[in-house]
Structure formats: structure tokens, C-alpha cells
Amino acid sequence: MVMVFTLVSAAQEKLNEFAESLKQRKEEEKLRKEKEEEEREKAKFIGTHVTYETFMKWRIGFEKEFNSNKKDSNELLKGKLTGWFTVFVY
């Protein structure tokens, strides 16, 4: 009877150690994932460092886009009355 008690106690102890190690691994994995998510969030706010070259590249592209949109809007308004003048004519 003593031998059975000793074996059962040893088995329980091993199972408790195993369960504890599983719990600890899950906690470590959770903390690691939270840290990775936090790093990804920080990376969103860092962005690209502005240098003269990167600014000029952006500016050229912006001016091209702005001028093309301006030309499109001028062509749409060609021949049409705009502003307060249309209120008084109609």
C-alpha cells in the first residue's frame, strides 16, 4: 500500500510540474505576441525619414498630380457659368 501511495504521489508531482510548465509557456507566448504587436504599432508611427532627396521626389510627384487635377477641373468648367453669376442668370 505504501508503494502505491509513493507511485501515485510521484505521478501527481510530475503531472503538476508538466501542467505548470505548459502554463508558463502559454504566458511567455502571450507576452511575446503582445510585445510583437506593440513593436508593429510603434513602427507605424516612425515612417520614412525626410531627406532632401525624398522630399524632392515627393514634391515632383505631388505637383504632377495637382497640375493634372487642375487641368481636368478647368476642362470640366469650360463653357459653364460658375459662382454667383449662375444664381442671377437663372
C-alpha positions in Angstrom: 0.0 0.0 0.0 2.8 2.4 0.8 4.4 1.6 -2.6 1.2 2.5 -4.4 0.9 5.8 -2.5 4.5 6.6 -3.4 4.0 5.9 -7.1 0.7 7.9 -7.2 2.4 10.8 -5.3 5.3 10.8 -7.8 2.9 10.7 -10.8 0.9 13.6 -9.4 4.0 15.6 -8.8 5.2 15.1 -12.4 1.8 16.0 -13.8 1.7 19.2 -11.7 5.2 20.1 -13.0 4.1 19.4 -16.6 0.9 21.5 -16.2 2.9 24.3 -14.6 5.4 24.3 -17.5 2.6 24.4 -20.0 1.0 27.3 -18.2 4.3 29.1 -18.1 4.9 28.6 -21.8 1.5 29.9 -22.7 2.1 33.0 -20.6 5.5 33.6 -22.3 4.0 33.1 -25.7 1.2 35.6 -24.9 3.8 38.2 -23.7 5.9 37.6 -26.8 2.9 38.2 -29.0 1.9 41.3 -27.1 5.4 42.7 -27.4 5.5 42.0 -31.2 2.1 43.7 -31.6 3.4 46.7 -29.7 6.5 46.9 -31.9 4.3 46.8 -35.0 2.3 49.7 -33.6 5.4 51.7 -32.9 6.7 51.0 -36.4 3.6 52.6 -37.9 4.4 55.9 -36.3 8.1 56.0 -37.3 7.6 56.3 -41.0 10.2 57.4 -43.5 12.9 59.9 -42.5 12.7 63.0 -44.6 15.8 63.9 -46.5 16.2 66.4 -49.3 16.1 63.7 -52.0 12.9 62.0 -50.6 11.2 65.4 -50.2 12.0 66.4 -53.8 10.8 63.1 -55.1 7.5 63.5 -53.2 7.2 67.2 -54.3 7.6 66.4 -58.0 5.0 63.7 -57.8 2.6 65.9 -55.9 3.0 68.8 -58.4 2.3 66.5 -61.3 -0.8 65.1 -59.6 -2.0 68.5 -58.6 -1.5 70.1 -62.0 -3.2 67.2 -63.8 -6.2 67.5 -61.5 -6.3 71.3 -62.0 -6.3 70.8 -65.8 -9.1 68.3 -65.5 -11.2 70.6 -63.4 -10.6 73.5 -65.9 -11.7 71.4 -68.8 -14.9 70.4 -67.0 -15.8 74.1 -66.3 -15.0 75.3 -69.8 -18.1 76.9 -71.2 -20.1 76.7 -68.0 -21.1 79.6 -65.8 -19.9 79.2 -62.2 -20.4 81.1 -58.9 -22.9 83.8 -58.1 -23.4 84.6 -61.8 -25.4 81.4 -62.3 -27.8 82.5 -59.5 -28.6 85.8 -61.1 -29.0 84.4 -64.6 -31.5 81.7 -63.7 
